[in-house]
Amino acid sequence: MLSNTLNTNEIKDSAGVEVEMTHIRQTDRERNFAKIAETPSLPYRLSIKHQETGIGMKLRRRSLVRIDKTVISGVDSVTPITVSAYVVVDLPVGAMSANTESKHVLANLLSFCATTGAATTVLFDCTGNGAAALIDGSL
């Protein structure tokens, strides 16, 4: 369970600088955070959501962690634009007795995005293989 204030390096920007967030809303399947001291017209948000479908062995849980940041366009210096990044994990929880394979798959994705091959250092600057492909649109 996350605390109501994320201010101990849970979230960092591409320079590795902490982004502090505070809890703003929660329902039974969703929780939202806002950047502390954000500009009101430029929301910077973290969302965590869960959805379950099916029953028994066919029960699946789809979980989402998403960051949305609204900034002023670098093209016209006037228009607000929103940049989003998110991770979705879709698990067949009704047919799983442990989270081992779920952890393996998520670790695969995180390591592909945040490292370059044999490196074990997390690259917040988005130069990891997967991050570069996502940011640059490359294959």
Rosetta constraint file for C-alpha pairs under 8 A:
AtomPair CA 2 CA 6 HARMONIC 7.80 0.50
AtomPair CA 4 CA 22 HARMONIC 5.83 0.50
AtomPair CA 4 CA 23 HARMONIC 4.92 0.50
AtomPair CA 5 CA 20 HARMONIC 7.46 0.50
AtomPair CA 5 CA 21 HARMONIC 5.86 0.50
AtomPair CA 5 CA 22 HARMONIC 4.46 0.50
AtomPair CA 5 CA 23 HARMONIC 6.20 0.50
AtomPair CA 6 CA 10 HARMONIC 6.11 0.50
AtomPair CA 6 CA 11 HARMONIC 7.42 0.50
AtomPair CA 6 CA 20 HARMONIC 5.62 0.50
AtomPair CA 6 CA 21 HARMONIC 5.02 0.50
AtomPair CA 6 CA 22 HARMONIC 6.15 0.50
AtomPair CA 7 CA 11 HARMONIC 7.88 0.50
AtomPair CA 7 CA 18 HARMONIC 7.34 0.50
AtomPair CA 7 CA 19 HARMONIC 7.20 0.50
AtomPair CA 7 CA 20 HARMONIC 4.66 0.50
AtomPair CA 7 CA 21 HARMONIC 6.51 0.50
AtomPair CA 8 CA 18 HARMONIC 7.59 0.50
AtomPair CA 8 CA 20 HARMONIC 7.80 0.50
AtomPair CA 9 CA 17 HARMONIC 7.99 0.50
AtomPair CA 9 CA 18 HARMONIC 5.17 0.50
AtomPair CA 9 CA 19 HARMONIC 7.30 0.50
AtomPair CA 9 CA 20 HARMONIC 7.77 0.50
AtomPair CA 10 CA 18 HARMONIC 7.50 0.50
AtomPair CA 11 CA 18 HARMONIC 5.81 0.50
AtomPair CA 11 CA 19 HARMONIC 5.42 0.50
AtomPair CA 11 CA 20 HARMONIC 7.07 0.50
AtomPair CA 12 CA 16 HARMONIC 5.21 0.50
AtomPair CA 12 CA 17 HARMONIC 5.12 0.50
AtomPair CA 12 CA 18 HARMONIC 4.33 0.50
AtomPair CA 12 CA 19 HARMONIC 5.32 0.50
AtomPair CA 12 CA 124 HARMONIC 7.58 0.50
AtomPair CA 13 CA 17 HARMONIC 5.39 0.50
AtomPair CA 13 CA 18 HARMONIC 6.49 0.50
AtomPair CA 13 CA 19 HARMONIC 6.63 0.50
AtomPair CA 13 CA 124 HARMONIC 6.86 0.50
AtomPair CA 13 CA 125 HARMONIC 7.95 0.50
AtomPair CA 14 CA 124 HARMONIC 4.73 0.50
AtomPair CA 14 CA 125 HARMONIC 4.31 0.50
AtomPair CA 14 CA 126 HARMONIC 6.58 0.50
AtomPair CA 15 CA 124 HARMONIC 6.38 0.50
AtomPair CA 15 CA 125 HARMONIC 5.89 0.50
AtomPair CA 16 CA 124 HARMONIC 5.73 0.50
AtomPair CA 16 CA 125 HARMONIC 7.46 0.50
AtomPair CA 19 CA 35 HARMONIC 6.99 0.50
AtomPair CA 20 CA 35 HARMONIC 5.75 0.50
AtomPair CA 20 CA 36 HARMONIC 5.72 0.50
AtomPair CA 21 CA 33 HARMONIC 5.83 0.50
AtomPair CA 21 CA 34 HARMONIC 5.23 0.50
AtomPair CA 21 CA 35 HARMONIC 4.19 0.50
AtomPair CA 21 CA 36 HARMONIC 5.09 0.50
AtomPair CA 21 CA 46 HARMONIC 7.99 0.50
AtomPair CA 22 CA 33 HARMONIC 5.19 0.50
AtomPair CA 22 CA 34 HARMONIC 5.45 0.50
AtomPair CA 22 CA 35 HARMONIC 6.30 0.50
AtomPair CA 22 CA 36 HARMONIC 5.94 0.50
AtomPair CA 23 CA 31 HARMONIC 7.70 0.50
AtomPair CA 23 CA 32 HARMONIC 6.08 0.50
AtomPair CA 23 CA 33 HARMONIC 4.33 0.50
AtomPair CA 23 CA 34 HARMONIC 6.53 0.50
AtomPair CA 24 CA 31 HARMONIC 7.96 0.50
AtomPair CA 24 CA 32 HARMONIC 5.77 0.50
AtomPair CA 24 CA 33 HARMONIC 5.28 0.50
AtomPair CA 24 CA 34 HARMONIC 6.47 0.50
AtomPair CA 25 CA 31 HARMONIC 5.80 0.50
AtomPair CA 25 CA 32 HARMONIC 5.16 0.50
AtomPair CA 25 CA 33 HARMONIC 7.06 0.50
AtomPair CA 26 CA 30 HARMONIC 5.65 0.50
AtomPair CA 26 CA 31 HARMONIC 4.32 0.50
AtomPair CA 26 CA 32 HARMONIC 6.31 0.50
AtomPair CA 27 CA 31 HARMONIC 6.42 0.50
AtomPair CA 29 CA 49 HARMONIC 5.72 0.50
AtomPair CA 29 CA 50 HARMONIC 5.32 0.50
AtomPair CA 29 CA 51 HARMONIC 7.06 0.50
AtomPair CA 30 CA 47 HARMONIC 7.22 0.50
AtomPair CA 30 CA 48 HARMONIC 5.58 0.50
AtomPair CA 30 CA 49 HARMONIC 4.35 0.50
AtomPair CA 30 CA 50 HARMONIC 6.53 0.50
AtomPair CA 31 CA 47 HARMONIC 5.85 0.50
AtomPair CA 31 CA 48 HARMONIC 5.25 0.50
AtomPair CA 31 CA 49 HARMONIC 6.60 0.50
AtomPair CA 32 CA 45 HARMONIC 7.03 0.50
AtomPair CA 32 CA 46 HARMONIC 5.71 0.50
AtomPair CA 32 CA 47 HARMONIC 4.56 0.50
AtomPair CA 32 CA 48 HARMONIC 6.47 0.50
AtomPair CA 33 CA 45 HARMONIC 5.63 0.50
AtomPair CA 33 CA 46 HARMONIC 5.02 0.50
AtomPair CA 33 CA 47 HARMONIC 6.46 0.50
AtomPair CA 34 CA 38 HARMONIC 7.43 0.50
AtomPair CA 34 CA 43 HARMONIC 7.22 0.50
AtomPair CA 34 CA 44 HARMONIC 5.82 0.50
AtomPair CA 34 CA 45 HARMONIC 4.63 0.50
AtomPair CA 34 CA 46 HARMONIC 6.44 0.50
AtomPair CA 35 CA 43 HARMONIC 7.63 0.50
AtomPair CA 35 CA 44 HARMONIC 5.52 0.50
AtomPair CA 35 CA 45 HARMONIC 6.34 0.50
AtomPair CA 38 CA 42 HARMONIC 6.93 0.50
AtomPair CA 38 CA 43 HARMONIC 6.44 0.50
AtomPair CA 38 CA 44 HARMONIC 6.77 0.50
AtomPair CA 39 CA 43 HARMONIC 6.68 0.50
AtomPair CA 42 CA 69 HARMONIC 7.31 0.50
AtomPair CA 42 CA 70 HARMONIC 4.89 0.50
AtomPair CA 42 CA 71 HARMONIC 5.97 0.50
AtomPair CA 42 CA 80 HARMONIC 7.58 0.50
AtomPair CA 43 CA 68 HARMONIC 7.70 0.50
AtomPair CA 43 CA 69 HARMONIC 6.07 0.50
AtomPair CA 43 CA 70 HARMONIC 5.51 0.50
AtomPair CA 44 CA 67 HARMONIC 7.41 0.50
AtomPair CA 44 CA 68 HARMONIC 5.74 0.50
AtomPair CA 44 CA 69 HARMONIC 4.27 0.50
AtomPair CA 44 CA 70 HARMONIC 6.16 0.50
AtomPair CA 45 CA 67 HARMONIC 5.59 0.50
AtomPair CA 45 CA 68 HARMONIC 5.20 0.50
AtomPair CA 45 CA 69 HARMONIC 6.35 0.50
AtomPair CA 46 CA 65 HARMONIC 7.29 0.50
AtomPair CA 46 CA 66 HARMONIC 5.65 0.50
AtomPair CA 46 CA 67 HARMONIC 4.59 0.50
AtomPair CA 46 CA 68 HARMONIC 6.62 0.50
AtomPair CA 47 CA 64 HARMONIC 7.66 0.50
AtomPair CA 47 CA 65 HARMONIC 5.75 0.50
AtomPair CA 47 CA 66 HARMONIC 5.12 0.50
AtomPair CA 47 CA 67 HARMONIC 6.49 0.50
AtomPair CA 48 CA 63 HARMONIC 7.43 0.50
AtomPair CA 48 CA 64 HARMONIC 5.58 0.50
AtomPair CA 48 CA 65 HARMONIC 4.63 0.50
AtomPair CA 48 CA 66 HARMONIC 6.51 0.50
AtomPair CA 49 CA 63 HARMONIC 5.68 0.50
AtomPair CA 49 CA 64 HARMONIC 5.12 0.50
AtomPair CA 49 CA 65 HARMONIC 6.72 0.50
AtomPair CA 50 CA 61 HARMONIC 6.76 0.50
AtomPair CA 50 CA 62 HARMONIC 5.68 0.50
AtomPair CA 50 CA 63 HARMONIC 4.39 0.50
AtomPair CA 50 CA 64 HARMONIC 6.38 0.50
AtomPair CA 51 CA 61 HARMONIC 5.62 0.50
AtomPair CA 51 CA 62 HARMONIC 5.19 0.50
AtomPair CA 51 CA 63 HARMONIC 6.48 0.50
AtomPair CA 52 CA 59 HARMONIC 6.92 0.50
AtomPair CA 52 CA 60 HARMONIC 5.56 0.50
AtomPair CA 52 CA 61 HARMONIC 4.39 0.50
AtomPair CA 52 CA 62 HARMONIC 6.29 0.50
AtomPair CA 53 CA 59 HARMONIC 5.75 0.50
AtomPair CA 53 CA 60 HARMONIC 5.41 0.50
AtomPair CA 53 CA 61 HARMONIC 6.62 0.50
AtomPair CA 54 CA 58 HARMONIC 5.30 0.50
AtomPair CA 54 CA 59 HARMONIC 4.33 0.50
AtomPair CA 54 CA 60 HARMONIC 6.26 0.50
AtomPair CA 55 CA 59 HARMONIC 4.42 0.50
AtomPair CA 55 CA 60 HARMONIC 7.94 0.50
AtomPair CA 55 CA 94 HARMONIC 7.16 0.50
AtomPair CA 56 CA 94 HARMONIC 5.45 0.50
AtomPair CA 56 CA 95 HARMONIC 7.76 0.50
AtomPair CA 57 CA 92 HARMONIC 7.78 0.50
AtomPair CA 57 CA 93 HARMONIC 7.78 0.50
AtomPair CA 57 CA 94 HARMONIC 4.30 0.50
AtomPair CA 57 CA 95 HARMONIC 4.76 0.50
AtomPair CA 58 CA 92 HARMONIC 6.73 0.50
AtomPair CA 58 CA 93 HARMONIC 7.96 0.50
AtomPair CA 58 CA 94 HARMONIC 5.68 0.50
AtomPair CA 58 CA 95 HARMONIC 6.86 0.50
AtomPair CA 59 CA 92 HARMONIC 6.01 0.50
AtomPair CA 59 CA 93 HARMONIC 5.85 0.50
AtomPair CA 59 CA 94 HARMONIC 4.44 0.50
AtomPair CA 59 CA 95 HARMONIC 7.40 0.50
AtomPair CA 60 CA 90 HARMONIC 6.87 0.50
AtomPair CA 60 CA 91 HARMONIC 5.42 0.50
AtomPair CA 60 CA 92 HARMONIC 4.39 0.50
AtomPair CA 60 CA 93 HARMONIC 5.33 0.50
AtomPair CA 60 CA 94 HARMONIC 6.43 0.50
AtomPair CA 61 CA 89 HARMONIC 7.98 0.50
AtomPair CA 61 CA 90 HARMONIC 5.83 0.50
AtomPair CA 61 CA 91 HARMONIC 5.32 0.50
AtomPair CA 61 CA 92 HARMONIC 6.63 0.50
AtomPair CA 61 CA 93 HARMONIC 6.36 0.50
AtomPair CA 62 CA 88 HARMONIC 6.81 0.50
AtomPair CA 62 CA 89 HARMONIC 5.70 0.50
AtomPair CA 62 CA 90 HARMONIC 4.38 0.50
AtomPair CA 62 CA 91 HARMONIC 6.38 0.50
AtomPair CA 63 CA 88 HARMONIC 5.59 0.50
AtomPair CA 63 CA 89 HARMONIC 5.23 0.50
AtomPair CA 63 CA 90 HARMONIC 6.48 0.50
AtomPair CA 64 CA 86 HARMONIC 6.90 0.50
AtomPair CA 64 CA 87 HARMONIC 5.76 0.50
AtomPair CA 64 CA 88 HARMONIC 4.55 0.50
AtomPair CA 64 CA 89 HARMONIC 6.58 0.50
AtomPair CA 65 CA 86 HARMONIC 5.55 0.50
AtomPair CA 65 CA 87 HARMONIC 5.44 0.50
AtomPair CA 65 CA 88 HARMONIC 6.69 0.50
AtomPair CA 66 CA 84 HARMONIC 7.14 0.50
AtomPair CA 66 CA 85 HARMONIC 5.81 0.50
AtomPair CA 66 CA 86 HARMONIC 4.12 0.50
AtomPair CA 66 CA 87 HARMONIC 6.52 0.50
AtomPair CA 67 CA 84 HARMONIC 5.63 0.50
AtomPair CA 67 CA 85 HARMONIC 5.46 0.50
AtomPair CA 67 CA 86 HARMONIC 6.25 0.50
AtomPair CA 68 CA 82 HARMONIC 6.46 0.50
AtomPair CA 68 CA 83 HARMONIC 5.75 0.50
AtomPair CA 68 CA 84 HARMONIC 4.44 0.50
AtomPair CA 68 CA 85 HARMONIC 6.75 0.50
AtomPair CA 69 CA 82 HARMONIC 5.46 0.50
AtomPair CA 69 CA 83 HARMONIC 5.33 0.50
AtomPair CA 69 CA 84 HARMONIC 6.45 0.50
AtomPair CA 70 CA 80 HARMONIC 6.38 0.50
AtomPair CA 70 CA 81 HARMONIC 5.44 0.50
AtomPair CA 70 CA 82 HARMONIC 4.15 0.50
AtomPair CA 70 CA 83 HARMONIC 6.30 0.50
AtomPair CA 71 CA 80 HARMONIC 5.52 0.50
AtomPair CA 71 CA 81 HARMONIC 5.53 0.50
AtomPair CA 71 CA 82 HARMONIC 6.33 0.50
AtomPair CA 71 CA 83 HARMONIC 7.83 0.50
AtomPair CA 72 CA 77 HARMONIC 5.89 0.50
AtomPair CA 72 CA 78 HARMONIC 5.92 0.50
AtomPair CA 72 CA 79 HARMONIC 5.55 0.50
AtomPair CA 72 CA 80 HARMONIC 4.42 0.50
AtomPair CA 72 CA 81 HARMONIC 6.01 0.50
AtomPair CA 73 CA 77 HARMONIC 5.21 0.50
AtomPair CA 73 CA 78 HARMONIC 6.26 0.50
AtomPair CA 73 CA 79 HARMONIC 5.32 0.50
AtomPair CA 73 CA 80 HARMONIC 5.85 0.50
AtomPair CA 73 CA 81 HARMONIC 5.96 0.50
AtomPair CA 89 CA 106 HARMONIC 7.65 0.50
AtomPair CA 91 CA 102 HARMONIC 7.16 0.50
AtomPair CA 92 CA 96 HARMONIC 6.53 0.50
AtomPair CA 93 CA 97 HARMONIC 7.87 0.50
AtomPair CA 99 CA 103 HARMONIC 6.14 0.50
AtomPair CA 100 CA 104 HARMONIC 6.32 0.50
AtomPair CA 101 CA 105 HARMONIC 6.22 0.50
AtomPair CA 102 CA 106 HARMONIC 6.26 0.50
AtomPair CA 103 CA 107 HARMONIC 5.93 0.50
AtomPair CA 104 CA 108 HARMONIC 6.12 0.50
AtomPair CA 105 CA 109 HARMONIC 6.40 0.50
AtomPair CA 106 CA 110 HARMONIC 6.15 0.50
AtomPair CA 107 CA 111 HARMONIC 5.92 0.50
AtomPair CA 108 CA 112 HARMONIC 6.09 0.50
AtomPair CA 109 CA 113 HARMONIC 6.22 0.50
AtomPair CA 110 CA 114 HARMONIC 5.90 0.50
AtomPair CA 111 CA 115 HARMONIC 5.52 0.50
AtomPair CA 111 CA 122 HARMONIC 7.95 0.50
AtomPair CA 112 CA 116 HARMONIC 7.26 0.50
AtomPair CA 112 CA 117 HARMONIC 7.75 0.50
AtomPair CA 112 CA 128 HARMONIC 6.81 0.50
AtomPair CA 112 CA 129 HARMONIC 5.98 0.50
AtomPair CA 112 CA 130 HARMONIC 5.12 0.50
AtomPair CA 112 CA 131 HARMONIC 7.71 0.50
AtomPair CA 113 CA 126 HARMONIC 7.61 0.50
AtomPair CA 113 CA 128 HARMONIC 5.25 0.50
AtomPair CA 113 CA 129 HARMONIC 5.75 0.50
AtomPair CA 113 CA 130 HARMONIC 3.86 0.50
AtomPair CA 113 CA 131 HARMONIC 4.54 0.50
AtomPair CA 113 CA 132 HARMONIC 7.69 0.50
AtomPair CA 114 CA 122 HARMONIC 5.23 0.50
AtomPair CA 114 CA 123 HARMONIC 5.16 0.50
AtomPair CA 114 CA 124 HARMONIC 6.92 0.50
AtomPair CA 114 CA 126 HARMONIC 6.75 0.50
AtomPair CA 114 CA 127 HARMONIC 7.41 0.50
AtomPair CA 114 CA 128 HARMONIC 4.63 0.50
AtomPair CA 114 CA 129 HARMONIC 7.19 0.50
AtomPair CA 114 CA 130 HARMONIC 7.06 0.50
AtomPair CA 114 CA 131 HARMONIC 6.53 0.50
AtomPair CA 115 CA 119 HARMONIC 5.93 0.50
AtomPair CA 115 CA 120 HARMONIC 6.54 0.50
AtomPair CA 115 CA 121 HARMONIC 6.48 0.50
AtomPair CA 115 CA 122 HARMONIC 5.69 0.50
AtomPair CA 115 CA 123 HARMONIC 5.87 0.50
AtomPair CA 115 CA 127 HARMONIC 7.52 0.50
AtomPair CA 115 CA 128 HARMONIC 4.31 0.50
AtomPair CA 115 CA 129 HARMONIC 6.41 0.50
AtomPair CA 116 CA 127 HARMONIC 7.62 0.50
AtomPair CA 116 CA 128 HARMONIC 4.93 0.50
AtomPair CA 116 CA 129 HARMONIC 5.43 0.50
AtomPair CA 117 CA 129 HARMONIC 7.68 0.50
AtomPair CA 123 CA 127 HARMONIC 6.34 0.50
AtomPair CA 123 CA 128 HARMONIC 6.08 0.50
AtomPair CA 126 CA 131 HARMONIC 5.11 0.50
AtomPair CA 126 CA 132 HARMONIC 5.99 0.50
AtomPair CA 126 CA 135 HARMONIC 7.86 0.50
AtomPair CA 127 CA 131 HARMONIC 6.20 0.50
AtomPair CA 127 CA 132 HARMONIC 5.33 0.50
AtomPair CA 128 CA 132 HARMONIC 5.91 0.50
AtomPair CA 129 CA 133 HARMONIC 6.39 0.50
AtomPair CA 130 CA 134 HARMONIC 6.21 0.50
AtomPair CA 131 CA 135 HARMONIC 6.06 0.50
AtomPair CA 132 CA 136 HARMONIC 5.71 0.50
AtomPair CA 132 CA 137 HARMONIC 7.78 0.50
AtomPair CA 132 CA 138 HARMONIC 7.43 0.50
AtomPair CA 133 CA 137 HARMONIC 5.32 0.50
AtomPair CA 133 CA 138 HARMONIC 4.59 0.50
AtomPair CA 133 CA 139 HARMONIC 5.97 0.50
AtomPair CA 134 CA 138 HARMONIC 7.03 0.50
